[in-house]
């Protein structure tokens, strides 16, 4: 469920991205609106009219979720948290934070801002609907505004369910955190409730599919799956933060990695290095100074007959904040760079000298070892 994302646009400095689930599920939303919701409230309209209402309603749902997530993000920014992007899933969004809120109070306010904004938007739509009804607004915009009034109150209400990582679950976690002063434990409880709630949704979805409304059942089922996946992922992120946070990257890196020199021809690079060691990436040095790295994928894009004329220098990726991390940096900053750029290996720098390489695989392996040996807290 947390697969490919596409960036759509930027708003107040936040990148708004959609998860692939939107592309798969938005036809289902349009269909359930055009064939289920609108015909049951507005009788006797043409089929095409229902489809238009379904399409605009889905767009409105999209805007409503962006509005909800913006409320979270603006409050989070006030507390100095960096929000790199807002990703929209079909049922809501996730404002991606690199770090946890600084205090239970901050978490509480960030969490509650979303539902409050949705309820406010719902109230505004109710007023607009009432006014539109009096001035005989055409049925398509009137119906869509009415739907938005309904769906925003549903968004606010659904998100208040105390199941982490929903907003209600965050509110609950903030309370547990304040009470016990233990963030990992508060997260464990809140995400367990979230996961149980997801299971309950899945089961009642199946029950609905068999006994009453198939389409309502399908939605509950999908919501349940989403919630369980999200509860697991968010819990894992918090554990990674507590287990790896505050520890320097030098503890987790592989020191003295093999390097290649920048004047090496590509055919030699492939035969003598990629094929021999099976590493996918090599740091590139020039007079013992690190100048970048070369990845097997970069060579793959070049025709074979040019491998003899080109050297590593011609294709290397220069060092940047995207592919390097300082030896004394927090291990979490490495995870956060990998998360942001999609890189699975980073060069570890000590000044301009290469100190080692750190890989995502090693970090995750270490994390699961630590969990095995030390438990959660
Ligand atoms: Zn929310």
Boltz pocket constraint, residues with backbone or C-beta under 6 A from the ligand:
constraints:
  - pocket:
      binder: B
      contacts: [[A, 68], [A, 69], [A, 72], [A, 93], [A, 111], [A, 114], [A, 115], [A, 159], [A, 167]]
      max_distance: 6.0
